[in-house]
Amino acid sequence: PCLGGLNMGTKAGGAPRAKTWAETQDALLGLVTKRHREKLQQDTLDMMELYVRELDLDVSKLSVVHVAGTKGKGSTCTMVESILRSRGLRTGLFTSPHLMDVRERVRINGEMLSIEDFSSHFWHVHDTLGASGEVDALPGYFRFLTCVAFDVFCKADVDVVVLEVGLGGRLDATNIVPRPVVCGVTSLGLDHTNVLGGTIEEIAREKAGIFKPGVLTIASPQKPSAQQVLTDHAAATGSDIHVAPPLEEFA
């Protein structure tokens, strides 16, 4: 199922640009960079702040559940969104990657946007940033889709957004939300070691980069060394951390 923009409150500002879905997909694929990610880009957060400012979006007004991790973060986000929606909340969900259709990444109340609505937001972001004198070049694929997601959520009158980190956490494009409602860290392991570091401790440090002062973090049980990094970082940032008990304890 998918949502139509006119009756779901997600239509982008201004008249939609008359482009075919094939043209939208081609433009999106044109944002994919061929450069290998050898290190985290230190300018990611500064650039994302610039993008949302040029798009006139205030992400600080969103109530966000922000989730990092190695294993299960996507499924955790999906389950959290489903629980919140079952309680009557109007939800936004941003996950990656997609399986068949890029619209799977951005959902309102569990449903994809219609092609027309997604395209409207896509071209609004594309044309606004492209015309900005402050932006040297359009953002790459993931940053761009993060901008599209924020554009959708800020205009959709959602009660809560469940936001999955793309890579790492500290320098991820999603990490511009200044004060989430709660943060989550799922099970950690060795992933993207060429980018995040070659040890579980280095990876835990990058994931813990989403912690915010005064914001509760709920973490899955971790290896002792990884848990220590999370605990130390929570103390350093003034964030409470709670380790979720294993599922067996709920049986």
Stockholm file with secondary structure:
# STOCKHOLM 1.0

chainA/1-251         PCLGGLNMGTKAGGAPRAKTWAETQDALLGLVTKRHREKLQQDTLDMMELYVRELDLDVSKLSVVHVAGTKGKGSTCTMVESILRSRGLRTGLFTSPHLMDVRERVRINGEMLSIEDFSSHFWHVHDTLGASGEVDALPGYFRFLTCVAFDVFCKADVDVVVLEVGLGGRLDATNIVPRPVVCGVTSLGLDHTNVLGGTIEEIAREKAGIFKPGVLTIASPQKPSAQQVLTDHAAATGSDIHVAPPLEEFA
#=GR chainA/1-251 SS CEECHHHHTCCCSSCCCCCCHHHHHHHHHTTCCCSCCCSCCTTHHHHHHHHHHHTTCCGGGSCEEEEECSBSHHHHHHHHHHHHHHTTCCEEEECSCCSSCGGGGEEETTEEECHHHHHHHHHHHHHHHHHCTTCSSCCCHHHHHHHHHHHHHHHTTCSEEEEECSSSSTTCTTTTCSSCSEEEECBCCCCSHHHHCSSHHHHHHHHGGGCCTTCCEEECCCCHHHHHHHHHHHHHHTCCEEECCCGGGGC
#=GC SS_cons         CEECHHHHTCCCSSCCCCCCHHHHHHHHHTTCCCSCCCSCCTTHHHHHHHHHHHTTCCGGGSCEEEEECSBSHHHHHHHHHHHHHHTTCCEEEECSCCSSCGGGGEEETTEEECHHHHHHHHHHHHHHHHHCTTCSSCCCHHHHHHHHHHHHHHHTTCSEEEEECSSSSTTCTTTTCSSCSEEEECBCCCCSHHHHCSSHHHHHHHHGGGCCTTCCEEECCCCHHHHHHHHHHHHHHTCCEEECCCGGGGC
//
